[in-house]
Structure formats: structure tokens, C-alpha cells
Amino acid sequence: MSEGNDRIERSIRIAADADRVWELVSEPGWWINDGRITVHRIEPDGDVVTVHDPVHGAFPIRTVRLDPPRYAAFRWLAADGAGRAVGDRSTLVEFWIEEHLQGGVLLRVVESGLAALDTTEEQRRRDLDDHTEGWEAELAAARTFLHGA
């Protein structure tokens, strides 16, 4: 696991096959929740979708690349208070699904581009800490969700 002021990397083993994990991670914004996978209303608008979470609000996300069932990449766009994308500011969120001989997969996430966001150094540090905690919770939620599916 590595992190600096620009990148967060986390991984988790999940006792599920790659196709089941792919069904989850290929959905834009699946990671927006309170540590429990929830169904979101997804509103398309050109090449961007807005993911509506009942607790956290609206988040614009652009799908960058989907390579089933191994790799998914999204741009998590900066948004205004109404959840509309503003400018070109974003982070890149990438997921890799790697099968293991013992069964199951290793799900790895990397979020990068935090240093390029137009924020203060103090806000960047808070975002890095919040997102680092968030990815640990979201990967754990993915494992719990997929074990129960």
C-alpha cells in the first residue's frame, strides 16, 4: 500500500469470483455510501453520469475505461453544491481484479490526482485522510456485500 500527497492505494481479498466482483466495481460510484453497498439512482448526461446517494448527495463520474472482468477506471469529477461537474478537476479511480490460486480475488483500488485539485494544502491533506479511510471502509463493504450475494 502506498500513499503520498497524490495517491491512495488499497487492496482486499474477496472470496468471490472475478465476474461477481466485476458486476460491482464496474458501476460508477458504487463506492459512495456509508460503508454498506446501496443502490443509487444514476442519471446519465452525455459521457458523465451523476450518482445520487440518499445520504451524501450527487456526484458526477465519467467512465474512463472498462476491461471486463479485470480493470475499471473512472474520473471522479469535482462538483458544485448541486452535484454538477465544475471544470476539469478530478481524481482518477482505478480498480484491478486479480484472481488467486486459493480461490477468490484480490481487489485493488488506486485513487490518484489529489495533488492536482485546486485546493489548499490543508484541504488536500484532509481529503487524503478522508479518502484513505473511505477506501478502507468501501473495500470492506464490497467484501461483505459480495460474501452475502
Rosetta blueprint (number, residue, H / E / L):
1 M L
2 S L
3 E E
4 G L
5 N L
6 D L
7 R E
8 I E
9 E E
10 R E
11 S E
12 I E
13 R E
14 I E
15 A L
16 A L
17 D L
18 A H
19 D H
20 R H
21 V H
22 W H
23 E H
24 L H
25 V H
26 S L
27 E L
28 P L
29 G L
30 W L
31 W L
32 I L
33 N L
34 D L
35 G L
36 R L
37 I L
38 T L
39 V L
40 H L
41 R E
42 I E
43 E E
44 P E
45 D E
46 G L
47 D L
48 V E
49 V E
50 T E
51 V E
52 H E
53 D E
54 P L
55 V L
56 H L
57 G E
58 A E
59 F E
60 P E
61 I E
62 R E
63 T E
64 V E
65 R E
66 L E
67 D E
68 P L
69 P L
70 R L
71 Y E
72 A E
73 A E
74 F E
75 R E
76 W E
77 L E
78 A E
79 A E
80 D L
81 G L
82 A L
83 G L
84 R L
85 A E
86 V E
87 G E
88 D E
89 R E
90 S E
91 T E
92 L E
93 V E
94 E E
95 F E
96 W E
97 I E
98 E E
99 E E
100 H L
101 L L
102 Q L
103 G L
104 G L
105 V E
106 L E
107 L E
108 R E
109 V E
110 V E
111 E E
112 S E
113 G L
114 L H
115 A H
116 A H
117 L L
118 D L
119 T L
120 T L
121 E H
122 E H
123 Q H
124 R H
125 R H
126 R H
127 D H
128 L H
129 D H
130 D H
131 H H
132 T H
133 E H
134 G H
135 W H
136 E H
137 A H
138 E H
139 L H
140 A H
141 A H
142 A H
143 R H
144 T H
145 F H
146 L H
147 H H
148 G H
149 A L
